C-alpha cells in the first residue's frame, strides 16, 4: 500500500509544480479563517442566523446570471483554480487548541472540515465570473472519493499547507484534488491526498446548474483529467453493484458461507443433525452485534454552511470521531486512521435536526479495523428517520485485535 501511495502522489505533485507558477508572487498565504470568510462573501451569506431568510431571498435574483448551456461558459485551465492555504499551527500557537487531541497530535476530524471548505472555495474560484462579486451557484459537496494518508501522526506544532485545484469537470459537477503537507526541518512533506466531488446548483440550491469546462494544457494534466473521467465511471458502476440491487458474487458467497460454517455448533452431532440456529463464537472473536457505539448530535445554527444547511465537514468530523471511538473501544488501544473510503452525501441536513450516528466494526484483520458509521436524521414533526450518509473508515490499532464475526446474513 505504501507503493500505491507513492505512485498516486507522482501526478499531483507534478501538477502542483506546474500550477504554483500561476499563483501570485505574494509570500503570505491565506489561512483557513480567510477561506471561510471568502466563501461567505461569494455567496452573500449572513453571519446572523435571523438574517438568513433575507439573505437567501436576495440570492433568488441571481438566477439571471446562470448559463443556459455549458457552451456559453468560458473554459478554464487547471491552474486557474489552484489554491494554496496555510494552517499556521507552528507559527500561530493560539489556533492550536482547536486542532489538538489528547494524544498531542492533530484531530483528523478538523482536517476533514478544512478540506471540505477548501474544496468548495476551489470550485468557486474555477467558476468565478469577472465583474461579478456574488456567485449565482450553490456549490455543495456530493462525494468524498477517497482519502489516503501516508503519515501516521500529524504534529500539532508544525505548519500545515493545503494545495488543490479542479482536476475534472462534468456538466454540473467538478472533481477537486487536494494535498496536505506538513513542515518539517524547513521542507513540506506529504501527509495525505484527497479527492472531493462537488455539484453546482442554482441560487436556491434546488436544480443543477452548468459550470465552466476545464481544459488540460500538459500531458500530466491530460492524465489527471483522464483519471477523473475513470473515477466518474467507477462511481456509476459501484452504485449499480450495491447488494440491495445485485446478488453477491461467487467469491462473496464463499466468504459468507465459510464464516457461517465456522460458527456452527457441531457439538449436537449426537442428535443426528446440526441446527442452523445453534451458533457459537470462535475463539478470540466478537459478535458483530456487540461491536457498536451510538451517538446523537443536535444540529445547532453554529454548524451551518453558507446555505444554512448543516456543514458537510461537521458531519464528517462527527462521524469520524464516533468511528475512532468505536475502533478504540473494540481494539482496546489507540487506533490511527489509514484511509477514508467513499462518502456519499445522500441528502442535506437541516438546522435543528437530530442527527443519529451508529458506529459498527464490520471487518477486522490483524491490527486493522474497518468501521462503518451510519448517519441519519430524525424529524421530530414527522417522526421519520432518513439516511444522510454512510461512512467507512480504516484504522490500524497499536495491538492485534479480535476477529469480528457476523451472526446474521445482513
Buried (B, 14 or more C-beta within 10 A) or exposed (E): EEEEBEEBBEBBBBBBEBBEEEEEEEEEBBBBEEBBEBBBBBBBBBEEEEEBEEBBEEBEEBEEBBBEEBEEBEEBBBBBBBBBBBBBBBEEEEBBEEBBBEEEBBBBBBBBBBBBBBBBBBBBBBBBBEEEEBBBBBBBBBBBBBBBBBBEEBBBEBBBBBBBBBBBBBEBBBBBBBBBBBBEEEEBEBBBBBBBBBBBBBBBBEEEBBBBBBBBEBEBBEBBBEBBEEBBEEBEEEEEEEEEEEEEEEEEEEEEEEBBEBBBEEEEEEEEEEEEEEBEBEEEBBBBEEBEBEBEBEBEEEBBBBBBBBBBBBBBBBBBBBBBBBBBBBBEEBBBBBBBBBBBBEEBBEBEBBBBBBBBBBBBEEBBBBBBBBBBBBEEEEEEEEEBBBBBBBBBBEEBBBBBBBBEEE
